[in-house]
Amino acid sequence: MLNSLLRLGRFDKPIGIALILFPCWWGLAYIQGFAIDLKLMALFALGATAMRAAGCIVNDYFDRDVDQRVARTKLRPLVSGEVSLKAAFCFFLTLCAIGLLVLIQFPVRCWVIGVVATILFMVYPLAKRFTNYPQVVLGLAFNIGFPMAVAIFTPNIFHMGVVFGYVAGILWTVAYDTVYAFQDIEDDRHLDIGSTALVFEKAPKTIITILYLGMGMLLSLSCYLAHSSFLPYVFFAGAIAYILKKLQVLDLKNVDQCRDFFVVNQWVGLLVFLGYLVR
């Protein structure tokens, strides 16, 4: 049962944790630089791990009818019956409790952002049913750790430098998750499920390139507005050059390549983190 619960929470695929965690660490580094608080980094790591797993459970609950008709997802624990709805719900509540324990370590103003984040994580699984851009909703959810981390130190989360950092993360998520969605593009078309892979299908690499370039520009603007040194721009340029090189040789019709491209975005997240760290 434990192994099935861990697979339900995707603990066997930690890349999702990294993609949620890095924007949290970006926010800490944006404010603190090299003086970054290791305790806060650890708290965000715990919170990201718990909430990512909770989000996966919600996703699988709402997608049970769809997942059983998609080759890649038909063996997920809720669909196959390995995990009962009752067990999944209990595990979900446990994960939410862990997330709440992390959240209350932060100032009260962070709690509001935490509520918004929870709503976004709950809405995302349904987004594909009413919009062709569910990846945007995912981006809003996955990157909300950036303004939350900033809010620990200041209430001014609408400073344009913070806004640019957050939107850069959203563009990043839309880019890598669009590639990920190409794994299921035919299933999504057949089941009438919304996806940016379908929206961008006529010129996917061009649009994804624009998204990554936009990400790099906004990251640079966020540091410019914070009066940073030249060092962050080197890391940001390296991150974008690296991922665009990967995109150039990517075959979007190859499921394995799409999955691998999704995974290597963790290195983009790391390079951006290092850029903010040395700003």
WOJO-V792653 format. One line per field, one symbol per residue. ss: DSSP state (~ for helix, > for strand, _ for the rest). Layout:
ss: ???
This chain:
ss: _~~~~~~~______~~~~~~~~~~~~~~~~~~~~~__~~~~~~~~~~~~~~~~~~~~~~~~~_~~~~_________~~~~____~~~~~~~~~~~~~~~~~~~____~~~~~~~~~~~~~~~~~~~~~~~___~~~~~~~~~__~~~~~~~________~~~~~~~~~~~~~~~~~~~~~~~~~~~~~~~~____~~~~_~~~~~~~~~~~~~~~~~~~~~~~~~_____~~~~~~~~~~~~~~~~~~______~~~~~~~~~~~~~~~~~~~~~~~__
